[in-house]
Amino acid sequence: MAMWSPWRGCRRYSEGCKYCYIHKGDSKRGVDTSAIVRTDNFDAPVQRKKSGEYKIKSGQTVFLCFQADFLIEEADEWRAECWAMMQERSDLNFLFLTKRIDRFAACIPADWGDGYDNVTVGCTVENQHRVDERLSIFADLPIKHKDIICQPLIEAVDIEWH
Ligand code: SF4
């Protein structure tokens, strides 16, 4: 398992964001979460040791953007490089979660096709309204591996009909 945070920071987007652990942690440390900035580890998947080997060993799951939302607008200009790194590291499995699944179709690269084999997308939902809104979009998207993440769950939801 490895973490990859190419950028950090986020803006609240929907009801569940009230309980965002990133905002909570940042406020304790006096960090402005609304500042969305690239990190020093932007290119973590393709960083190499002096020996020439990749620093992230083959075969791992890489948790992508767990301190942000991979599909946030402010990162639009950076995302293409990330897709390219995921392609280069076809020996790793990448997982990201998003509350902005409505932006997915506008954020994928030209060679996405019916999805990259090594990318799992988690659509997060927190209440029935977001279940109905997001899962109807998610169901039709070309993604090879899909997860539904009910987090933070702020009311009982029915996802069965989706
Ligand atoms: S979208 Fe996710 S990371 Fe961004 S504010 Fe909401 S809960 Fe936090």
Backbone and ligand atoms as CSV (ligand in chain L), in Angstrom:
chain,resi,resn,atom,element,x,y,z
A,1,MET,N,N,0.834,-1.193,0.000
A,1,MET,CA,C,0.000,0.000,0.000
A,1,MET,C,C,0.872,1.247,0.000
A,2,ALA,N,N,0.486,2.230,-0.796
A,2,ALA,CA,C,1.227,3.491,-0.832
A,2,ALA,C,C,0.231,4.632,-0.960
A,3,MET,N,N,0.635,5.808,-0.494
A,3,MET,CA,C,-0.204,7.000,-0.612
A,3,MET,C,C,0.419,7.902,-1.679
A,4,TRP,N,N,-0.441,8.550,-2.436
A,4,TRP,CA,C,0.041,9.517,-3.431
A,4,TRP,C,C,-0.856,10.758,-3.360
A,5,SER,N,N,-0.263,11.851,-2.944
A,5,SER,CA,C,-0.998,13.117,-2.844
A,5,SER,C,C,-0.349,14.137,-3.782
A,6,PRO,N,N,-0.748,14.159,-5.036
A,6,PRO,CA,C,-0.124,15.108,-5.968
A,6,PRO,C,C,-0.461,16.567,-5.639
A,7,TRP,N,N,-1.611,16.781,-5.033
A,7,TRP,CA,C,-1.949,18.112,-4.516
A,7,TRP,C,C,-2.716,17.933,-3.224
A,8,ARG,N,N,-2.864,19.034,-2.528
A,8,ARG,CA,C,-3.608,18.999,-1.277
A,8,ARG,C,C,-4.561,20.192,-1.244
A,9,GLY,N,N,-5.579,20.060,-0.378
A,9,GLY,CA,C,-6.563,21.126,-0.244
A,9,GLY,C,C,-7.838,20.766,-0.991
A,10,CYS,N,N,-8.945,21.333,-0.542
A,10,CYS,CA,C,-10.234,21.048,-1.172
A,10,CYS,C,C,-11.233,22.127,-0.770
A,11,ARG,N,N,-12.311,22.188,-1.524
A,11,ARG,CA,C,-13.440,23.055,-1.170
A,11,ARG,C,C,-14.636,22.177,-0.837
A,12,ARG,N,N,-15.420,22.624,0.138
A,12,ARG,CA,C,-16.621,21.845,0.467
A,12,ARG,C,C,-17.550,21.849,-0.748
A,13,TYR,N,N,-18.186,20.690,-0.981
A,13,TYR,CA,C,-18.939,20.504,-2.215
A,13,TYR,C,C,-20.368,20.050,-1.983
A,14,SER,N,N,-20.566,19.260,-0.906
A,14,SER,CA,C,-21.918,18.765,-0.638
A,14,SER,C,C,-22.069,18.510,0.860
A,15,GLU,N,N,-23.223,18.010,1.235
A,15,GLU,CA,C,-23.602,17.946,2.653
A,15,GLU,C,C,-22.574,17.197,3.523
A,16,GLY,N,N,-22.039,16.106,2.999
A,16,GLY,CA,C,-21.100,15.309,3.791
A,16,GLY,C,C,-19.802,16.038,4.087
A,17,CYS,N,N,-19.502,17.044,3.309
A,17,CYS,CA,C,-18.249,17.787,3.487
A,17,CYS,C,C,-18.198,18.526,4.826
A,18,LYS,N,N,-19.366,18.686,5.440
A,18,LYS,CA,C,-19.399,19.302,6.773
A,18,LYS,C,C,-18.511,18.521,7.742
A,19,TYR,N,N,-18.361,17.211,7.488
A,19,TYR,CA,C,-17.607,16.350,8.402
A,19,TYR,C,C,-16.226,15.994,7.840
A,20,CYS,N,N,-15.744,16.759,6.895
A,20,CYS,CA,C,-14.489,16.443,6.204
A,20,CYS,C,C,-13.300,16.349,7.176
A,21,TYR,N,N,-12.623,15.204,7.160
A,21,TYR,CA,C,-11.488,15.029,8.077
A,21,TYR,C,C,-10.286,15.870,7.660
A,22,ILE,N,N,-10.243,16.246,6.402
A,22,ILE,CA,C,-9.115,17.073,5.946
A,22,ILE,C,C,-9.266,18.490,6.511
A,23,HIS,N,N,-10.473,19.040,6.386
A,23,HIS,CA,C,-10.709,20.362,6.964
A,23,HIS,C,C,-10.457,20.348,8.480
A,24,LYS,N,N,-10.900,19.283,9.123
A,24,LYS,CA,C,-10.748,19.188,10.580
A,24,LYS,C,C,-9.260,19.177,10.967
A,25,GLY,N,N,-8.501,18.315,10.299
A,25,GLY,CA,C,-7.064,18.211,10.602
A,25,GLY,C,C,-6.325,19.499,10.292
A,26,ASP,N,N,-6.673,20.105,9.151
A,26,ASP,CA,C,-5.999,21.347,8.763
A,26,ASP,C,C,-6.289,22.467,9.754
A,27,SER,N,N,-7.533,22.532,10.216
A,27,SER,CA,C,-7.854,23.638,11.122
A,27,SER,C,C,-7.079,23.502,12.437
A,28,LYS,N,N,-6.836,22.276,12.852
A,28,LYS,CA,C,-6.026,22.065,14.074
A,28,LYS,C,C,-4.594,22.545,13.861
A,29,ARG,N,N,-4.099,22.375,12.640
A,29,ARG,CA,C,-2.703,22.756,12.350
A,29,ARG,C,C,-2.587,24.171,11.783
A,30,GLY,N,N,-3.722,24.877,11.651
A,30,GLY,CA,C,-3.683,26.241,11.114
A,30,GLY,C,C,-3.408,26.293,9.620
A,31,VAL,N,N,-3.769,25.217,8.897
A,31,VAL,CA,C,-3.550,25.179,7.442
A,31,VAL,C,C,-4.840,25.583,6.731
A,32,ASP,N,N,-4.711,26.386,5.684
A,32,ASP,CA,C,-5.874,26.824,4.909
A,32,ASP,C,C,-6.234,25.749,3.875
A,33,THR,N,N,-7.286,24.988,4.134
A,33,THR,CA,C,-7.670,23.884,3.242
A,33,THR,C,C,-8.094,24.389,1.867
A,34,SER,N,N,-8.591,25.614,1.812
A,34,SER,CA,C,-9.089,26.115,0.522
A,34,SER,C,C,-7.951,26.447,-0.457
A,35,ALA,N,N,-6.718,26.463,0.033
A,35,ALA,CA,C,-5.575,26.671,-0.870
A,35,ALA,C,C,-5.205,25.319,-1.486
A,36,ILE,N,N,-5.469,25.164,-2.765
A,36,ILE,CA,C,-5.208,23.877,-3.428
A,36,ILE,C,C,-3.866,23.979,-4.141
A,37,VAL,N,N,-2.903,23.229,-3.649
A,37,VAL,CA,C,-1.521,23.390,-4.128
A,37,VAL,C,C,-0.893,22.035,-4.454
A,38,ARG,N,N,-0.028,22.065,-5.450
A,38,ARG,CA,C,0.746,20.857,-5.780
A,38,ARG,C,C,1.721,20.566,-4.652
A,39,THR,N,N,1.964,19.290,-4.420
A,39,THR,CA,C,2.899,18.901,-3.360
A,39,THR,C,C,4.256,18.534,-3.956
A,40,ASP,N,N,5.223,18.374,-3.067
A,40,ASP,CA,C,6.558,17.947,-3.514
A,40,ASP,C,C,6.534,16.515,-4.039
A,41,ASN,N,N,5.479,15.792,-3.716
A,41,ASN,CA,C,5.368,14.396,-4.161
A,41,ASN,C,C,4.468,14.244,-5.376
A,42,PHE,N,N,4.346,15.309,-6.137
A,42,PHE,CA,C,3.462,15.282,-7.302
A,42,PHE,C,C,3.755,14.079,-8.201
A,43,ASP,N,N,5.023,13.766,-8.378
A,43,ASP,CA,C,5.400,12.685,-9.310
A,43,ASP,C,C,5.794,11.396,-8.579
A,44,ALA,N,N,5.246,11.188,-7.388
A,44,ALA,CA,C,5.648,10.035,-6.561
A,44,ALA,C,C,5.671,8.691,-7.293
A,45,PRO,N,N,4.691,8.358,-8.130
A,45,PRO,CA,C,4.711,7.014,-8.746
A,45,PRO,C,C,5.914,6.768,-9.658
A,46,VAL,N,N,6.487,7.852,-10.196
A,46,VAL,CA,C,7.598,7.645,-11.138
A,46,VAL,C,C,8.944,8.084,-10.554
A,47,GLN,N,N,8.939,8.418,-9.265
A,47,GLN,CA,C,10.225,8.743,-8.628
A,47,GLN,C,C,11.063,7.471,-8.527
A,48,ARG,N,N,12.366,7.637,-8.734
A,48,ARG,CA,C,13.264,6.477,-8.725
A,48,ARG,C,C,14.364,6.628,-7.673
A,49,LYS,N,N,14.854,5.494,-7.245
A,49,LYS,CA,C,16.014,5.483,-6.353
A,49,LYS,C,C,17.270,5.687,-7.185
A,50,LYS,N,N,18.408,5.883,-6.492
A,50,LYS,CA,C,19.673,6.018,-7.223
A,50,LYS,C,C,19.955,4.783,-8.069
A,51,SER,N,N,19.477,3.641,-7.620
A,51,SER,CA,C,19.705,2.393,-8.354
A,51,SER,C,C,18.913,2.329,-9.660
A,52,GLY,N,N,17.949,3.264,-9.813
A,52,GLY,CA,C,17.133,3.262,-11.026
A,52,GLY,C,C,15.781,2.622,-10.838
A,53,GLU,N,N,15.599,1.893,-9.739
A,53,GLU,CA,C,14.285,1.263,-9.481
A,53,GLU,C,C,13.276,2.329,-9.045
A,54,TYR,N,N,12.005,2.077,-9.325
A,54,TYR,CA,C,10.970,2.962,-8.810
A,54,TYR,C,C,10.950,2.892,-7.281
A,55,LYS,N,N,10.677,4.051,-6.649
A,55,LYS,CA,C,10.580,4.052,-5.191
A,55,LYS,C,C,9.350,3.274,-4.721
A,56,ILE,N,N,8.237,3.384,-5.449
A,56,ILE,CA,C,7.041,2.601,-5.082
A,56,ILE,C,C,7.138,1.245,-5.770
A,57,LYS,N,N,7.213,0.218,-4.933
A,57,LYS,CA,C,7.406,-1.131,-5.467
A,57,LYS,C,C,6.189,-1.634,-6.228
A,58,SER,N,N,6.450,-2.413,-7.227
A,58,SER,CA,C,5.422,-2.999,-8.085
A,58,SER,C,C,4.366,-3.785,-7.289
A,59,GLY,N,N,3.154,-3.810,-7.806
A,59,GLY,CA,C,2.108,-4.674,-7.254
A,59,GLY,C,C,1.275,-4.051,-6.155
A,60,GLN,N,N,1.587,-2.815,-5.774
A,60,GLN,CA,C,0.871,-2.214,-4.642
A,60,GLN,C,C,-0.398,-1.486,-5.075
A,61,THR,N,N,-1.280,-1.285,-4.098
A,61,THR,CA,C,-2.399,-0.369,-4.295
A,61,THR,C,C,-1.944,1.014,-3.862
A,62,VAL,N,N,-2.199,1.985,-4.702
A,62,VAL,CA,C,-1.805,3.365,-4.409
A,62,VAL,C,C,-3.066,4.183,-4.146
A,63,PHE,N,N,-3.156,4.715,-2.948
A,63,PHE,CA,C,-4.308,5.543,-2.567
A,63,PHE,C,C,-4.037,6.969,-3.026
A,64,LEU,N,N,-4.807,7.386,-4.001
A,64,LEU,CA,C,-4.550,8.655,-4.689
A,64,LEU,C,C,-5.476,9.749,-4.182
A,65,CYS,N,N,-4.879,10.882,-3.856
A,65,CYS,CA,C,-5.662,12.077,-3.481
A,65,CYS,C,C,-6.546,11.851,-2.262
A,66,PHE,N,N,-6.013,11.267,-1.235
A,66,PHE,CA,C,-6.790,11.115,-0.010
A,66,PHE,C,C,-6.692,12.356,0.876
A,67,GLN,N,N,-6.046,13.405,0.376
A,67,GLN,CA,C,-6.042,14.697,1.082
A,67,GLN,C,C,-6.645,15.771,0.188
A,68,ALA,N,N,-7.482,15.346,-0.728
A,68,ALA,CA,C,-8.045,16.270,-1.714
A,68,ALA,C,C,-9.156,15.526,-2.452
A,69,ASP,N,N,-9.619,16.113,-3.551
A,69,ASP,CA,C,-10.535,15.415,-4.457
A,69,ASP,C,C,-9.855,15.412,-5.816
A,70,PHE,N,N,-9.645,14.232,-6.373
A,70,PHE,CA,C,-8.885,14.126,-7.628
A,70,PHE,C,C,-9.545,14.909,-8.760
A,71,LEU,N,N,-10.845,15.115,-8.685
A,71,LEU,CA,C,-11.554,15.762,-9.800
A,71,LEU,C,C,-11.876,17.234,-9.550
A,72,ILE,N,N,-11.249,17.833,-8.566
A,72,ILE,CA,C,-11.549,19.241,-8.274
A,72,ILE,C,C,-11.062,20.141,-9.424
A,73,GLU,N,N,-11.818,21.192,-9.691
A,73,GLU,CA,C,-11.539,22.081,-10.823
A,73,GLU,C,C,-10.133,22.678,-10.776
A,74,GLU,N,N,-9.694,23.072,-9.606
A,74,GLU,CA,C,-8.400,23.741,-9.480
A,74,GLU,C,C,-7.233,22.873,-9.950
A,75,ALA,N,N,-7.445,21.564,-10.050
A,75,ALA,CA,C,-6.366,20.661,-10.460
A,75,ALA,C,C,-6.466,20.263,-11.935
A,76,ASP,N,N,-7.360,20.883,-12.672
A,76,ASP,CA,C,-7.564,20.474,-14.066
A,76,ASP,C,C,-6.265,20.512,-14.879
A,77,GLU,N,N,-5.459,21.524,-14.642
A,77,GLU,CA,C,-4.238,21.660,-15.455
A,77,GLU,C,C,-3.158,20.646,-15.063
A,78,TRP,N,N,-3.297,19.998,-13.911
A,78,TRP,CA,C,-2.274,19.057,-13.439
A,78,TRP,C,C,-2.636,17.599,-13.729
A,79,ARG,N,N,-3.922,17.335,-13.960
A,79,ARG,CA,C,-4.400,15.947,-13.955
A,79,ARG,C,C,-3.850,15.106,-15.098
A,80,ALA,N,N,-3.638,15.729,-16.259
A,80,ALA,CA,C,-3.149,14.949,-17.410
A,80,ALA,C,C,-1.823,14.263,-17.080
A,81,GLU,N,N,-0.966,14.956,-16.359
A,81,GLU,CA,C,0.321,14.342,-15.974
A,81,GLU,C,C,0.105,13.153,-15.050
A,82,CYS,N,N,-0.912,13.261,-14.212
A,82,CYS,CA,C,-1.203,12.144,-13.295
A,82,CYS,C,C,-1.697,10.921,-14.057
A,83,TRP,N,N,-2.595,11.139,-15.028
A,83,TRP,CA,C,-3.064,9.998,-15.836
A,83,TRP,C,C,-1.879,9.337,-16.536
A,84,ALA,N,N,-0.966,10.152,-17.038
A,84,ALA,CA,C,0.208,9.607,-17.739
A,84,ALA,C,C,1.069,8.770,-16.791
A,85,MET,N,N,1.198,9.233,-15.558
A,85,MET,CA,C,1.987,8.453,-14.588
A,85,MET,C,C,1.287,7.133,-14.268
A,86,MET,N,N,-0.040,7.160,-14.214
A,86,MET,CA,C,-0.783,5.917,-13.948
A,86,MET,C,C,-0.607,4.933,-15.103
A,87,GLN,N,N,-0.528,5.472,-16.306
A,87,GLN,CA,C,-0.280,4.614,-17.465
A,87,GLN,C,C,1.131,4.026,-17.408
A,88,GLU,N,N,2.087,4.874,-17.066
A,88,GLU,CA,C,3.477,4.381,-16.977
A,88,GLU,C,C,3.602,3.286,-15.924
A,89,ARG,N,N,2.855,3.452,-14.818
A,89,ARG,CA,C,2.939,2.458,-13.744
A,89,ARG,C,C,1.761,1.484,-13.831
A,90,SER,N,N,1.688,0.778,-14.934
A,90,SER,CA,C,0.597,-0.189,-15.107
A,90,SER,C,C,0.769,-1.384,-14.162
A,91,ASP,N,N,1.907,-1.426,-13.457
A,91,ASP,CA,C,2.167,-2.487,-12.476
A,91,ASP,C,C,1.616,-2.136,-11.092
A,92,LEU,N,N,0.998,-0.956,-10.969
A,92,LEU,CA,C,0.387,-0.544,-9.701
A,92,LEU,C,C,-1.122,-0.420,-9.896
A,93,ASN,N,N,-1.866,-0.520,-8.806
A,93,ASN,CA,C,-3.316,-0.286,-8.866
A,93,ASN,C,C,-3.632,1.009,-8.133
A,94,PHE,N,N,-4.284,1.924,-8.834
A,94,PHE,CA,C,-4.592,3.228,-8.257
A,94,PHE,C,C,-6.063,3.281,-7.862
A,95,LEU,N,N,-6.310,3.911,-6.721
A,95,LEU,CA,C,-7.683,4.090,-6.238
A,95,LEU,C,C,-7.872,5.537,-5.815
A,96,PHE,N,N,-8.885,6.196,-6.377
A,96,PHE,CA,C,-9.254,7.505,-5.830
A,96,PHE,C,C,-10.757,7.553,-5.586
A,97,LEU,N,N,-11.138,8.395,-4.629
A,97,LEU,CA,C,-12.542,8.608,-4.280
A,97,LEU,C,C,-12.914,10.024,-4.687
A,98,THR,N,N,-14.174,10.222,-5.038
A,98,THR,CA,C,-14.575,11.578,-5.413
A,98,THR,C,C,-16.032,11.853,-5.080
A,99,LYS,N,N,-16.296,13.085,-4.696
A,99,LYS,CA,C,-17.679,13.549,-4.585
A,99,LYS,C,C,-18.063,14.298,-5.862
A,100,ARG,N,N,-17.123,14.430,-6.778
A,100,ARG,CA,C,-17.368,15.213,-8.000
A,100,ARG,C,C,-17.463,14.300,-9.232
A,101,ILE,N,N,-18.196,13.210,-9.098
A,101,ILE,CA,C,-18.283,12.260,-10.205
A,101,ILE,C,C,-18.935,12.902,-11.445
A,102,ASP,N,N,-19.690,13.958,-11.237
A,102,ASP,CA,C,-20.303,14.675,-12.365
A,102,ASP,C,C,-19.237,15.311,-13.267
A,103,ARG,N,N,-18.021,15.447,-12.767
A,103,ARG,CA,C,-16.935,16.033,-13.567
A,103,ARG,C,C,-16.097,14.969,-14.283
A,104,PHE,N,N,-16.369,13.705,-14.004
A,104,PHE,CA,C,-15.487,12.638,-14.479
A,104,PHE,C,C,-15.282,12.664,-16.001
A,105,ALA,N,N,-16.387,12.737,-16.737
A,105,ALA,CA,C,-16.287,12.645,-18.204
A,105,ALA,C,C,-15.433,13.769,-18.777
A,106,ALA,N,N,-15.424,14.916,-18.107
A,106,ALA,CA,C,-14.636,16.052,-18.595
A,106,ALA,C,C,-13.176,15.963,-18.149
A,107,CYS,N,N,-12.860,15.014,-17.288
A,107,CYS,CA,C,-11.508,14.952,-16.697
A,107,CYS,C,C,-10.661,13.796,-17.214
A,108,ILE,N,N,-11.241,12.913,-18.019
A,108,ILE,CA,C,-10.466,11.738,-18.443
A,108,ILE,C,C,-9.613,12.061,-19.679
A,109,PRO,N,N,-8.506,11.343,-19.824
A,109,PRO,CA,C,-7.613,11.594,-20.958
A,109,PRO,C,C,-8.160,10.989,-22.252
A,110,ALA,N,N,-7.592,11.406,-23.373
A,110,ALA,CA,C,-8.075,10.974,-24.690
A,110,ALA,C,C,-7.990,9.461,-24.875
A,111,ASP,N,N,-7.010,8.820,-24.226
A,111,ASP,CA,C,-6.832,7.369,-24.432
A,111,ASP,C,C,-7.539,6.523,-23.365
A,112,TRP,N,N,-8.448,7.121,-22.638
A,112,TRP,CA,C,-9.125,6.404,-21.542
A,112,TRP,C,C,-9.943,5.216,-22.050
A,113,GLY,N,N,-10.603,5.375,-23.186
A,113,GLY,CA,C,-11.409,4.284,-23.747
A,113,GLY,C,C,-12.494,3.840,-22.781
A,114,ASP,N,N,-12.535,2.526,-22.487
A,114,ASP,CA,C,-13.508,2.063,-21.495
A,114,ASP,C,C,-12.868,1.933,-20.111
A,115,GLY,N,N,-11.762,2.646,-19.917
A,115,GLY,CA,C,-11.139,2.692,-18.585
A,115,GLY,C,C,-9.752,2.097,-18.587
A,116,TYR,N,N,-8.917,2.561,-17.675
A,116,TYR,CA,C,-7.602,1.952,-17.483
A,116,TYR,C,C,-7.791,0.714,-16.589
A,117,ASP,N,N,-7.074,-0.354,-16.920
A,117,ASP,CA,C,-7.183,-1.586,-16.127
A,117,ASP,C,C,-6.755,-1.390,-14.680
A,118,ASN,N,N,-5.865,-0.454,-14.447
A,118,ASN,CA,C,-5.253,-0.328,-13.113
A,118,ASN,C,C,-5.811,0.841,-12.300
A,119,VAL,N,N,-7.006,1.314,-12.662
A,119,VAL,CA,C,-7.595,2.437,-11.912
A,119,VAL,C,C,-8.988,2.061,-11.401
A,120,THR,N,N,-9.175,2.222,-10.098
A,120,THR,CA,C,-10.490,2.052,-9.469
A,120,THR,C,C,-10.993,3.422,-9.036
A,121,VAL,N,N,-12.261,3.677,-9.340
A,121,VAL,CA,C,-12.860,4.962,-8.966
A,121,VAL,C,C,-13.947,4.692,-7.926
A,122,GLY,N,N,-13.865,5.421,-6.816
A,122,GLY,CA,C,-14.870,5.311,-5.762
A,122,GLY,C,C,-15.753,6.547,-5.773
A,123,CYS,N,N,-17.054,6.342,-5.984
A,123,CYS,CA,C,-18.013,7.446,-5.959
A,123,CYS,C,C,-18.550,7.543,-4.535
A,124,THR,N,N,-18.349,8.666,-3.886
A,124,THR,CA,C,-18.815,8.772,-2.505
A,124,THR,C,C,-20.177,9.456,-2.435
A,125,VAL,N,N,-21.025,8.909,-1.591
A,125,VAL,CA,C,-22.384,9.434,-1.399
A,125,VAL,C,C,-22.657,9.484,0.099
A,126,GLU,N,N,-23.450,10.455,0.506
A,126,GLU,CA,C,-23.675,10.628,1.936
A,126,GLU,C,C,-25.139,10.652,2.343
A,127,ASN,N,N,-26.041,10.888,1.410
A,127,ASN,CA,C,-27.482,10.903,1.727
A,127,ASN,C,C,-28.249,10.460,0.474
A,128,GLN,N,N,-29.558,10.327,0.597
A,128,GLN,CA,C,-30.328,9.785,-0.527
A,128,GLN,C,C,-30.279,10.698,-1.750
A,129,HIS,N,N,-30.303,11.990,-1.498
A,129,HIS,CA,C,-30.240,12.935,-2.618
A,129,HIS,C,C,-28.973,12.715,-3.449
A,130,ARG,N,N,-27.838,12.546,-2.769
A,130,ARG,CA,C,-26.563,12.342,-3.488
A,130,ARG,C,C,-26.475,10.936,-4.089
A,131,VAL,N,N,-27.097,9.966,-3.456
A,131,VAL,CA,C,-27.184,8.623,-4.055
A,131,VAL,C,C,-27.887,8.723,-5.407
A,132,ASP,N,N,-29.050,9.362,-5.407
A,132,ASP,CA,C,-29.845,9.443,-6.633
A,132,ASP,C,C,-29.111,10.243,-7.706
A,133,GLU,N,N,-28.521,11.332,-7.290
A,133,GLU,CA,C,-27.828,12.201,-8.246
A,133,GLU,C,C,-26.561,11.547,-8.808
A,134,ARG,N,N,-25.708,11.062,-7.915
A,134,ARG,CA,C,-24.377,10.617,-8.371
A,134,ARG,C,C,-24.374,9.211,-8.950
A,135,LEU,N,N,-25.142,8.308,-8.354
A,135,LEU,CA,C,-25.063,6.926,-8.847
A,135,LEU,C,C,-25.693,6.770,-10.223
A,136,SER,N,N,-26.650,7.644,-10.541
A,136,SER,CA,C,-27.214,7.549,-11.892
A,136,SER,C,C,-26.183,7.991,-12.932
A,137,ILE,N,N,-25.294,8.888,-12.552
A,137,ILE,CA,C,-24.186,9.276,-13.456
A,137,ILE,C,C,-23.137,8.163,-13.476
A,138,PHE,N,N,-22.763,7.714,-12.284
A,138,PHE,CA,C,-21.680,6.727,-12.113
A,138,PHE,C,C,-21.959,5.433,-12.883
A,139,ALA,N,N,-23.214,5.014,-12.850
A,139,ALA,CA,C,-23.582,3.738,-13.467
A,139,ALA,C,C,-23.222,3.684,-14.945
A,140,ASP,N,N,-23.285,4.824,-15.610
A,140,ASP,CA,C,-23.065,4.832,-17.063
A,140,ASP,C,C,-21.640,5.191,-17.472
A,141,LEU,N,N,-20.779,5.462,-16.519
A,141,LEU,CA,C,-19.424,5.905,-16.888
A,141,LEU,C,C,-18.534,4.729,-17.277
A,142,PRO,N,N,-17.648,4.954,-18.238
A,142,PRO,CA,C,-16.716,3.903,-18.651
A,142,PRO,C,C,-15.565,3.774,-17.659
A,143,ILE,N,N,-15.749,2.902,-16.678
A,143,ILE,CA,C,-14.735,2.702,-15.629
A,143,ILE,C,C,-14.645,1.193,-15.407
A,144,LYS,N,N,-13.433,0.645,-15.445
A,144,LYS,CA,C,-13.290,-0.815,-15.315
A,144,LYS,C,C,-13.596,-1.302,-13.905
A,145,HIS,N,N,-13.212,-0.513,-12.901
A,145,HIS,CA,C,-13.387,-0.942,-11.504
A,145,HIS,C,C,-14.065,0.183,-10.729
A,146,LYS,N,N,-15.246,-0.122,-10.200
A,146,LYS,CA,C,-16.018,0.906,-9.505
A,146,LYS,C,C,-16.285,0.500,-8.056
A,147,ASP,N,N,-16.209,1.479,-7.153
A,147,ASP,CA,C,-16.630,1.300,-5.767
A,147,ASP,C,C,-17.666,2.365,-5.436
A,148,ILE,N,N,-18.601,2.011,-4.586
A,148,ILE,CA,C,-19.525,3.007,-4.021
A,148,ILE,C,C,-19.142,3.166,-2.558
A,149,ILE,N,N,-18.854,4.385,-2.160
A,149,ILE,CA,C,-18.399,4.649,-0.798
A,149,ILE,C,C,-19.454,5.509,-0.093
A,150,CYS,N,N,-20.086,4.977,0.932
A,150,CYS,CA,C,-21.095,5.733,1.693
A,150,CYS,C,C,-20.387,6.368,2.884
A,151,GLN,N,N,-19.862,7.574,2.644
A,151,GLN,CA,C,-18.997,8.170,3.653
A,151,GLN,C,C,-18.912,9.672,3.473
A,152,PRO,N,N,-19.124,10.460,4.500
A,152,PRO,CA,C,-19.715,10.050,5.778
A,152,PRO,C,C,-21.209,9.847,5.583
A,153,LEU,N,N,-21.726,8.788,6.136
A,153,LEU,CA,C,-23.142,8.485,5.948
A,153,LEU,C,C,-23.952,9.317,6.932
A,154,ILE,N,N,-24.745,10.259,6.449
A,154,ILE,CA,C,-25.455,11.162,7.362
A,154,ILE,C,C,-26.958,10.859,7.447
A,155,GLU,N,N,-27.401,9.862,6.685
A,155,GLU,CA,C,-28.783,9.375,6.844
A,155,GLU,C,C,-28.852,7.988,6.198
A,156,ALA,N,N,-29.928,7.265,6.490
A,156,ALA,CA,C,-30.099,5.952,5.863
A,156,ALA,C,C,-30.309,6.151,4.361
A,157,VAL,N,N,-29.682,5.290,3.553
A,157,VAL,CA,C,-29.822,5.416,2.102
A,157,VAL,C,C,-30.165,4.067,1.488
A,158,ASP,N,N,-30.805,4.134,0.336
A,158,ASP,CA,C,-31.113,2.926,-0.438
A,158,ASP,C,C,-30.374,3.037,-1.761
A,159,ILE,N,N,-29.387,2.156,-1.954
A,159,ILE,CA,C,-28.628,2.217,-3.209
A,159,ILE,C,C,-28.989,1.036,-4.113
A,160,GLU,N,N,-29.930,0.235,-3.682
A,160,GLU,CA,C,-30.178,-1.041,-4.357
A,160,GLU,C,C,-30.644,-0.892,-5.808
A,161,TRP,N,N,-31.537,0.053,-6.063
A,161,TRP,CA,C,-32.089,0.136,-7.423
A,161,TRP,C,C,-31.039,0.570,-8.443
A,162,HIS,N,N,-29.941,1.163,-7.956
A,162,HIS,CA,C,-28.893,1.597,-8.870
A,162,HIS,C,C,-28.087,0.393,-9.318
L,1,SF4,S1,S,-14.981,16.726,-1.325
L,1,SF4,FE1,FE,-14.009,15.354,0.156
L,1,SF4,S2,S,-12.039,16.277,0.579
L,1,SF4,FE2,FE,-13.303,17.850,-0.379
L,1,SF4,S3,S,-14.245,18.970,1.325
L,1,SF4,FE3,FE,-15.644,17.350,0.706
L,1,SF4,S4,S,-15.178,15.617,2.056
L,1,SF4,FE4,FE,-13.453,17.041,2.135
